[in-house]
């Protein structure tokens, strides 16, 4: 799967929270949070354009930890399979997607069990097939595992739990990446950037047999040498 294919795959399948809630319920882990001593290095400025109560809430969420270190390593490997580094930009983990997913599950608690249960299912399935947890598998084995759950229409019925889990991971990964600074640059989104207009194109002027007179050019269009922009006075 390359970066472009992952976007097309967003339309394939959707997460079924009820299915994963029962099918992927972890048996040995508790859904509890514990404080951490430091925030991720790429945590955002929560004060930007937010109300005081929103800032306080985000501060609390950022100071909590939900996923274990093992789960975070698994998430990091998965998101980089979904959106790997290429010649245009970095990978999903380079854009901070694992920390984004960690934040989202604390902001939207209904996602906690589907994601944790899905991660448990992934390790259990890899143990059965390859004798190792997902992160201990070889790169080719990890890719083969993902190929079994990445395409809903091709997946075997016994992989349905993994299909739902991976669909959720794919959606979160794409959301996290393409809402990051890196992802926005990747798609070339310019935002509210002023357009540059240097007058009617010469071929159009020639087509209609008209032209700018010297006075108009002097008064209305002025080239800025430092950035090749044009302004109007």
URWO-V972442 format. One record per pair of residues at least 6 apart in sequence whose ideal C-beta (glycine too) atoms are under 6 Angstrom apart, sorted by the first residue. I is the first residue (numbers start at 1). J is the second residue. If there is no record, write none. Layout:
((I,J) (I,J))
This chain:
((3,83) (6,82) (6,83) (10,174) (12,152) (13,152) (13,167) (15,164) (15,167) (15,168) (16,164) (17,114) (19,164) (20,114) (20,117) (20,164) (21,113) (23,161) (24,117) (24,118) (24,121) (24,161) (25,117) (26,116) (26,117) (26,120) (31,112) (33,64) (33,66) (34,65) (36,65) (39,62) (40,99) (42,96) (43,62) (46,55) (46,58) (47,55) (61,106) (61,107) (64,106) (66,105) (66,106) (67,102) (71,119) (72,98) (73,135) (74,119) (74,134) (74,135) (75,98) (75,101) (76,93) (76,98) (77,135) (78,169) (79,92) (79,93) (79,97) (79,173) (80,91) (80,92) (80,93) (81,146) (82,170) (82,173) (83,92) (83,173) (83,177) (84,91) (85,91) (88,186) (89,182) (89,186) (90,182) (92,173) (92,177) (95,177) (95,180) (95,182) (95,183) (97,173) (97,176) (97,177) (100,176) (101,172) (105,111) (105,112) (105,115) (118,165) (121,161) (121,162) (122,134) (123,133) (123,134) (126,133) (126,134) (126,137) (126,145) (130,137) (130,141) (148,159) (149,155) (149,159) (149,162) (149,163) (149,166) (150,166) (152,163) (155,163) (177,183) (196,229) (198,230) (199,221) (205,211) (220,232) (221,230) (222,231))
